[in-house]
Amino acid sequence: MSKTKTICFANNKGGSGKSTTCANVAYQMSQEGKRVLLIDGDMQLNLTLSFFPEDEALGFVQSGNNLYTAIKDQKSLADFIVHTPYEGVDLIPSSTLMSSIEYELFTKWQREFILRKCLEPVKATGVYDYILIDSPPTLGGWVMNIMCASDYLVVPVEASPWGLFGLANMFDFVGQVRGIAPTLKVLGVAITKADERKNYFHQTVETLRSLEDVKLFETFIRIDSSIEWAQDNSKPVGAYKRSSRSAKEYAQLTKEIMNDVSR
């Protein structure tokens, strides 16, 4: 039985495409025959909304069947898993109450490892090949929790004039996390919302390629209206329009990620 691999998607800048990338990589992994558990760690619920319409997503909030309840009460995440409409993709929904999770963690013993502890019973089953975690666009105790519970980190970066803003702080933070979770590996940076006609896209690529010890994934996710339509229909883009450019790009990016993790 292969070991479950945990990958988090994080960037302290909003709009970088974290939730979209996390959702679509999970879907494409399922298309490769893998079983995937998604964890929505962001109070905005974007990852949850990628698979469920708003009324169902809010139902998870109201029922307490969500990540916030699990972390607050330090319960096994195995009790909070819901099945998505897609074979091989399960989800632990988020809650709008995640906005207060930093406060909930503040007084806890070994607070940086609470998510890891809650996740252990799930990993022990060996049911999932991958666990993918979506992070909020912040740097703090909760994101540290997410990184400490992960084996790998993917950093989605928006190809825009401000897309690289704060990235140095992000990698400084990763260095701090490695002080207490030294096995965390940065898989690489994934460029999203790319428009190859724009000069700033090429500047972004050049800047990222110049970084030491940071891999830039070869596959870029270009701007595509199919992504927005898929989001509006609460579907991964591969399920909404398999023939779309972005669906093919996410399929290729997923293969890159899976190949790197298997090495």
N, C-alpha and C positions, 0 to 999 in steps of 0.2 A: 504494500500500500504506500503510495507516494505521499510525501509530507505536504501538508497544506501550506501554500505560500501566501503571505499577506503583503499587499501593496497599497500604500496610501498615495493619494493625489493631493498635493498641497501647493499653495502659493499665497503669500500674504496680500496680494493685490486682487481685488474683486474683478470680475469680468474676464478672467484668464481662461475660462473654459474648463475648469476643474470638474464640475458636476457632469457636464456634457461628455467630456472625455472618459470619466469614470463609468458612466452609464453605457456608453457605446463600446468601450473596451470589454466590459462585462458581457454584453450581448454577443459580441463577436467571439469571445472565448467560448460561449455556449454553442455557437455555430461550429466550433472546432471540437465539439463533444465534451467540453469541460463543464464541471459543476462549479458554480460561482455564488458566493454570498456577498451581497452588497451591504455596506453599513453607511447610513446617511448621518454624518456627524455635524451637519450644518443646520442651524435653526431656520434657514430660508426654505428648507424642504425640497430644493431643486432636484436632488437625486430621486427622492420619493416621487415627485411629480413627473419624472421621466418615465415612470411605469404605471402610475395610477392617476386618475383624474382628481381634481381638487377636492371634491366632496369625500372621496375615499381617503385621501391623504390627511384631511382634517379629521376624519373618523379615527385614524390611528392616534392622533393627538388627543382627542376627547376620551378615547377608551383607555388611555394609558399604555397601550400596546406599542411602545416606542423606546428608543434608545435612552431618552432622558430618565424614564422610570427605572430602567435597568441599571444605569450608572448611579443614580441617586440612592437606590437601595442596594447596590452592589450585588445584583442577581446575575445568574448565568444568562448570557445572551441567547442561549438555545431556546429559552422560553419566549422570545420576542421575534422570532423569524416568521415572515409571511411569504407566501408564494406569489411570484409575479405571474402575469399571463404567459410567460415564456419558459419553456422547458429548460431546466438547468440553471435558472437564475432566481435566487431567493433574495429577500431584502429585510433588513432591520430598519424600519422607518425612523425618521427624526421627529422632533417636536419643536414648536415655537418656544417652548420652555427651555430649550437648550441655551437661550440667551443668559440664563442664570447658572449654567453649569460650572463656571469658574468659582462662583460662591459655594456651590455644593461640594466642590473638590477641596476647598481651601483648608478645611479642618481634618481631612481624612488622612489616615496613616498610609505612608508610601503612595501619596496621591498621584504621582506620575505614572503608576503602574496599574491603576484601577481598571482601565479598559482592557489591558492585557490579561488581568486576572479574570474578568468577566467573559473574556473570549476563549480562555483555555478549554472549558468543557466542549465548545464547538469544535475547536481544532483537534481535540482528543478523539472525536468520533471518526475523523478522516473522511467525512462525507464530501467535503469540498476540496476541489483542486486549488482554488484561489479564493481569497477573501480580499475584496477591494473596499477601501474606506475613503469617503469624500470628506475633506476638511473645510472648515470655515476660513474666510480670508483674513486670518489674524495670526499673531504669534503670541502664544501664552500657554498656560497650564493645560488647557484642553488639547491644543494641537500637539503639545509635547506628549500627552497621553497617547494620542493617535500614532505619533511616530514611534514611541516606545513599544507599541503593540504591533508594529510593522517590521517586516523583513526588508522591504524595499520602498523607495520613494520615487515617484514620477512628478516632475514639476511642469505643468502646462503653462506656457507663456504666450500671451496675446501678441501678435505681430503688429504692434501699434507704436506711435511715438512714446507713449507712457508705459508700454508693456514691460520694459525692463526696470521700471522704477521700483526700488526696494528689494531687488533680487539679491543684492549683496547682503542685506539684512537677513534675508531668507537663509542664505547659506551659512551665515554666522550662527543663526539659530540652530541649524542642523548640526553644526559643530558642537554646540552646547548639548544638544540631545545625545550625541555620540559619547559625551562624557559619562552618561549613565546607561546608555543603550548602544554599546560600541559595535554591535553587529548590523546596525542599520546601514543599508547601502543605497546610494543615489543611483538609480538606474539611468536617469537622464532627463533632459529637457525636451518637451514636445511643443512645437510651435503650432498655435491655433489661430483661427481667423486670419489666415495668410492671404494677402493679395499681391501676387508677384509683379503686378504692374507698378506698385508703389516703391519709391526709393527706400522708405523706412523699413520695408520688409527685408530688403537686402542688407540694410544696416543692422537689423536685428540678428539676422543669420550670421553676419561677420562677427558681431560682438560675442554671440554665444559660442561660436567656433573658436574664439580666441581664449575662452576660459580654460584654465588648467583643471584637469581631473574632473571635468564635467562633460558627459557625452551629450551630443545633440542627435536626437533620433532623425533618421534620414527622411521619414515620411512627415510631410507637413499637412495639416488640416486646413484646407482653403475655405474661404467664405462661400457658403452655399445656402440658398434659401430653403433647401430641403431640411436642414437642421432645425430651422425655426418652425416649419410646418410640422415636423415630427414632434417637437416639444409641445406645440399647440394641441397635438393629438395624444399626448402622454405616451409616446412610443420612442424607442431608439430609432435612429435614422435608418439603420439596416432593416428594421421591421417595417418601417413606414414606406421606404422606397429603396429597395435593394440595389437598383441600378444607378442610384445617384452617385455623383462623384465623391461626396463626403462619406457615404457608406463604404465605398471601395477603399478610401484613404484610411478610415478607421479599421477596416479589416487588415490592411497592411501594417498599420501602426501596432495593432494587437499582436501580429505575428512577430514583429520586432521585439516587443516586450516579452512575449513568451519565450522566444529564443534566448534572450539575455538572461532571463530568470533560470532557464534550464541549464545554463553553463556551470 
